[in-house]
């Protein structure tokens, strides 16, 4: 949402607010439609249109938009919040202009842009000139076309870089990415490598050029390709490819990948209000962070596409807002990638509808390929490191590793399990006492300590380590 800012009769700035609405029209609640073959099966498409004119809302346009959304009352509240955010930004900008004058404010803005440019150029100038390539695998999340390779070729010349992306032809599934979104994936990969200090603004990318290759590819889609899942898939894989290319250029800055998004939307009927409900459960896409050369990965900070900027909300507030009971929201044992520095743990979120059938829509990936480790990190227990969805219906338990649309009834549950982050370094170099600490705190199981870290725990009660067996196991690896 964009709002023009006028000062003394002239257009001087724009305020911008980007936010999620939990429904955007279309055949599937929340918009994530795994069965969409084209963009028209995903949502109501709205070209740039004025929703306010001369300081007053255009109620006909707003009503048309909200009428095409489920859970209208919720969407209207979020819609107004976006408008309010733009208005607050405008108010603060005008106050700053009144206090300092336009000449000073413009000069400060230009300096912030120039400062970001200097930071990026100084970093790139330290990278040896050359051409570096990174390849990441985009797993088949249920479309049946198989795994895909996404390649990033980075060319460094003095204090500039050119990034060329190669991806396979677009497919009739909701993981295609249009150019605007793909820019975000490329820039995130660059920033994960760069780890620069503030400010963070457009000036960072003045010295960066990007080529996404021909139109009609997964990372440079053209209409009518479906794309609703693109902000996580393939964006996170694109991010990994770019980051890997830069890390080949400067191995001293290598770090492990974060867990990818493996999320869940829910929708149904709320008998308390006699209204439809729909929500994107942010808690279900929070995965583990990747380890670095200095420390373990952070727990529950992902997914990679949000890079730590996502919070999940209170369990009690979700249960108050929707007719559900949340049985579990926890870290997952053995989910962090093994390494000298362990990857951060992923999360498990288990829910049951209270009194009516509920639709569950799964989206994302990372359910077969774990987050990439770095500097010799490796995990033997792969299954615990990846995402999956577990459905319990009576005595029957199903494990799903593809995107789903499933209905569950009261008494049945769905558990969404998110991947952990990748590890860093040889896991057999992790100090034994740290492995024992992880076991004591439920981050690693006794079996995981043996398989992933070569640490043999003889007594499950005291967690006493069999030193001789541990030495033999680690030396044999």
N, C-alpha and C positions, 0 to 999 in steps of 0.2 A: 504494500500500500504506500503510495507516494502523496505528499502534500507540498504544494508550492509555498515558499515563504517570501512574502513581499515586505520590503522595507522602504519607506518613503516613496511608495508608489512604484517601485521597481522589483522585479523578480531577482532575488539574490541567492537563495539556497532552496534545497528540497529537504524535507525530512522523510525518512523511509522506515517502515516497520515491516518486518517479515515474521509471520507466525503461522502456526498450524490451526486450521479448523478441523474438527474431528469428523466432519462429513463434507463432501464436496459434490454431492449428487452422484448419479450413475447407478448401475444395477447392484453394486455390492456396497454394504455399509463401510464407511471410512475410506472408500475409494480404491483400496488395494485389491484389485481383481485378478487373481492368477489365471482366470479363464479368458481375459481380454485378448483378442487377436488384433485389435486396432485401438487407437486413442479414443475413438468415439464410445467405446464400451467402458471407459474409465470414469468419466466425470462430466459435469457441466463445464463447457469451455467458455471462458469469458475473456474477450479481447479487452485491451485498455479502454476503460469507460469511466466517466466521472460519476462518483457516488455522492459528492457534494458539489454545489455550484453556487458561487457568490455567497459563501458562508452558511448555506442551508443544505440539509440532506436531500438528496433526490430519492424520495420514498418509493417511487414507482420502480426504480432500478434496484434499490436495496430489497424491496419486497419480492421482486422477480428472482433475485439470487437466493434469498432465504427460503422461498417457497420450494425451491428445488433441493433443499437439504433436509436430511433426517434430523430429529431432535432439534427442531428449529429454535427453541428457547435457548439452548446451550450455544448454538452457533451464533445467534444474535448477540449474546453476551460477549463472546470472543470477538466478534466483528466490531462491536463498539469499543472493546479494549484496544484493538488495533488503531482505530480512529483516535482514541484518547491518547495513545502513545505518540502518534504523529503530532497531535496538538500540543502535548507537553514539550516535545522537541522544538516545535515552533516557538512556543512561549519562552523557552530558555535561550534560544538563539536571538530572539528579539531583545531580550533583556541584556544579553552580552553585547549586541550591537549598540544599544543605548548607552551602556557603560563605557565601552572602549572605542566605539566608532568603527565604521565598516573598513576603513583602511587598515587599522590594526588587526581586526579579526581576520581579514583576508590574508594579511601577512603571516599571521600565526598558523592559519590553515595551510598555506603554501609551505611554511617551514616544516610542519609535521609531515607533509607529503615528501618534501626533500630529505628530511631526516630518515624516513623509512627507505627511500631510494639509496641513500648513502650506506645504510646498514647492509642492505642486500648486495650492493655492488662490492663492498669491502669483503663480504663472505665469499662471493663467487670469484673474486680476484685471487683468493687463496687456494682455489681448486685448480689443479693442473689442467692446462688446456688439453682437449681431447674429446673423444666420443665414447659415451658409456651407455650401456643398455641394461634395462631391468625387465624381467618377465614375471608376471603373476598369473595364477590360474583362477579363473572364474568358474566355480563348480556348477554343475547341472542341478538346479534346485527343484526340478520337476517338469521342465519343459520338454525333455527327451531329445534335445539336440546335442547332448554331450558337454563335456568341459570345454572351455575356451581359453586361449592365451591372449592376454593383453600385454602389449610391449610398449615400453617407453625408451626412446633413444634421446639422450641428452648430449648436446654439443656445447662445450665450454670454450669461449674465446675471450680472453682478458677478463673484463668485468661484466660480460653478458652471457646469457645462455639461451639456447633454442631447444625446445622439447617437442619431439615428433612422436605422436601416438599411432599405433597400429592395432586395429581390432577387427574381428571377423564381421561379416555382413549381419545387419540387424535381423531379428527373428520375431515371429508373432507371439511375443510373450512380454511381460511388463518390466523387463530389465534393460531395455534400450535407454540410452542417455543422449539427450539433445545437447548441443554445443555449450549452452550456458551452464548447465549442470556439470558437464565434463570439465570445464574450466575450474570449478570448485574442487573437483577431485585432484586435478594436477597441482593446484596451488596448495592443497592440504599436504600432498606428498612432499612438495618443496619445503613447506614450513615445518613439517615433522623433522626433516633433515636439518634445516637451518637453525631452528631453536633460537631465533633472534629476540632481542629485547624490544619493548614497545618503542614507537607506536606501530600499530597494525592498521594499515590503510592501503589504498590503491598504489601509493608510491612504491611499495615493495616490488611491484611487478612491471615497473617501467623498463627494466633491463631484461625482461623475460618475454620471449615470443613462443607461441604454441601453434602447432599444426596437427589437426585431428584426422588428417587424411581425407579420403573421399566421403561424400555424403552417402547415407544408406548403410552405415556401419553401426555397431553396438555403441561406440563412443562418439559417434557423429551422426545420430539418427535423423531421419527425415520423415515427415508425415506420410502415412498415418500410423507410424510405429507406436505401440503402447509403451508406456514409460514410467508408470506410477511408482515402481520400486527403485527408481534410478538414484535417489539420494543416498541409498545404502548399497544397492546392487545395480550396476557394477562400480559405483563410485569408490567404494573401499578397495576393490581390487585394482582399479586405476591408480589410486593413491599408493598402494603397495608397489606397483611397477615403477612409478616415478621415484619413490623413496629409495628403492633398491638400486636404481641407476645412479642416483646421487651418492649413495653410500659406496658404490664401487669406485667412484671418483675420489672419495675421501673416507677410507675405511675407519679412521679414528672416530668418526661421528656415527658409526653404526649403532642401531638400537633395534629391538624386536618389534614385531607388528602387534597391534591391538586386536582384540577379538572383534569379529564382524557382527553386524546386526542380525538377529534371529528373533523377530518380533511377533506380537500377537495383538490383533484388534478384536474387540468383542461388541456384540450388538444384540438387542432383544427388546422385550416389552416390560416396562416398569409398571406394575399394577398399583403402586403407591400413588403415582401421579397420572396414571392412565395415558402415558406417553411412551413413544419409542426412545430407546437410549442407544448410544453408540460412542465408543471411545477407543482411541489408540493408547494402549497401555504402555506408557513410557518405561515403566519398570521392567518390561519384558525385553527391552533392547539394550539393557545395561550390562556390558561385558567387562572383561578384565583388561587392564593396560599392559603394554609390553615392558619387559625389563630393559634396563640400560647398563652401560659398563660400570655404573656406580651403585645401582640399587635394584631391589625387586620391583616388579610392576605393581602399580596401585590396583587395589581391588575395586570392582564395581564402578568403574569410571567411564567405560566405553558407551556406545560403540565407537569404532575408529572415526566414523564420519562426523561425530559430534566432538571428538577430541577433548573429552572431559567437561563439556559445557551442558550436560544433560542431568537434570534431577528428576526423581521419580514421584514425588508427592507422598503424602502420608497414607498408610494402609487404611487407617480409620476414615479418612476423608473419601477415599475411593468406595469403601463399603457404605458410607452415608449417601454418596451421590448415585450409586448404582445398586440394583438388587442382586448383590453378589456377596459371597464370603471368601476371603482370602486365607487359605489354610497355611500358606508358606511364602515367605519372601526371605531368601537366605543366600549366603555364599555356598558354592558347591565344592565339595572335597575333590581333590586331584584335578581340578579344572585349569589351574595355572600351568603354563608350559614349563617343563623341567629345564633347569640350567643352573650354572653357578649362582646366578641371580634368577629367582623364580618369577614367572609371569604372574600378573594379578589374577585373582579368582573371578570367575563368572558367577552369574546369579541364577537362582531357580524361583519361579513365581507360580504358585498353584491356586486355582480359583474354581469355585462351584457356583452355579446359579441358584438363587433362593427358591423361586416358585414358578418359574416359566423356563421353557427351552431357550437356549442362548446359542447364537452363532459365533464361532471362533474362526478368525481368518489369520493364517500364518504367512509371514513374508520374510525375505532375506536369504541368507546362506550361511556358510561356516558350519554346516552340519556334518561334513565329511572331511574337509581339509582344515586342520587346525591353524591358528595364528602362527605365522612364520617366526621361528626363533632366529638368533643371530650368534655369530662367533663360536660356532660349534655346539650350540644348544640342540638337544634332541630329546624326544619323549618316546618311551616304549608303550605307555598306556595312552593310546591315541583316543580311544572312545570317550574317555572322561574329559577330554580337552575340547570337544566340539559341541555344537549346539544340537538340540533335538526337542521334540514335543512328545509328551506322554499323555495318552488318553486312558482314563480308567472308567469303565462302564461295568458295574457289578464286579464279577470275578475276572473280567477280561481286561488286560492291559495291552495297549498298542503303543509302539514307539514309531514316530513319524520323523523322517529326515528330509522331507520335501515340503514345499508350500502347500497349505491345506485350507479347505473350507469345511468345517465339521460342526454339527449341532450336538450340544450336550444338554442333558436334563438335570433337574435337581437330584442330588445323590451321586451324580457323576462329576468327574473333575478333569481339568486339563492343566498340565504343568509345562510351562515353557522354560527351557534350560539354555542359558547363554554360554558361549565359549569364553575361555580365559584368554589372557594375553600370552604372547610368546616369551620364552626364556632367553637368557643371555649366557653364553659360555658353557663349558662342559659341566653337566650336572654332577659328575663324580668329583668335581672340585668344590662343590658346595660343602661348607663345614658341617660335620656330623651334628653338632649341637643345634645348628639352625634347622636341619631336617627334623630333628626330634621336637624342636619348638613348633614346627609346622604341624607335626602329627598331634602334639598335645592340644593344639588350637583348632584342629579339625580341617586344616587347609590341605593336608596330605594324609592319606591312609597308611596303615602299616604296610599293606601290599604295595602301595604307590611308592613308599620310601625305598622298598627293595627293588622294584622294577625300574623306577625312573632315576633313583639316586644312588643305588648300590649300598644302601644302609639297611642292615639286618637288625630288626628289633626283636630281642629274645623274649621279653616279658611284656605282654600287652597292658598290664596293670601299671607297672613302674616305668615302662618304656626304656628299660635297660637295653643297651646296644650290645650285640655280639660283635666285639671288636675284631676278632680273628676272621669271622665270616665276612664282615664288611670289607676288611682289607683284601681278602681273596676275591670277592665279587668286583671290587673296584679295580683291582690290578688286572683282572681278566678281560675287562672291557677294552 
